[in-house]
Each structure stands twice: as C-alpha cells, then as structure tokens.
Amino acid sequence: MYYDVTEARALEHLRLAVRFRDGVSGEVVFKPSHLFGVFEALKDPTVFAKVTCEDGFVSWPGDVDLAPDAMYDAIKRDGCWTLD
C-alpha cells in the first residue's frame, strides 16, 4: 500500500523526515501541545531521536507510533504534517 513509510529519521527534536513507498516525502512536525498521553515520552530529545520505521509505521520505543494514512495525505498535499 502506498501509505507505507519506508524511511523515518529525526532532523531535530520534534521534527522528522519521512518517505513513503511511492516516493512521496516530507516532514512531520510535533508541536509541544501534542506531547501528552502516549506521546509524552517524546518530550525527551533522546527518546525522540530513536525513531524507526517498522511495518510501514513511524515508531518509537514503548509502543509509540504514527499511523501513516493522515500523514501521507497532509505531506502529499502540503509537504508537511503538523501535529498540534
């Protein structure tokens, strides 16, 4: 499926570069206001930097992940997906 993320890397704290199976690429930006609940661990720059790409998802240790469908739509349209 084209929503599969094939690459994810931290550019800086709270900012990622991602690439999808079909070649679409862009950035994901977390606003501090989004870092609550399951995402609270990402406040730590060391944890945020441990981003990986697993089974088509952007993932971090501790079962934190981002589903790729909304991310894909925003990046294809705007080049960036901002989570606030």
GIHU-V821638 format. One line per field, one symbol per residue. ss: DSSP state (H for helix, E for strand, L for the rest). A space follows every 50 residues. Layout:
BEGIN
ss->???
END
This chain:
BEGIN
ss->LLLLEEEEEEEELLEEEEEELLLLEEEEEELHHHLLHHHHHHHLHHHHLL LEEELLEEEELLLEEELHHHHHHHHHHHLEEEEL
END
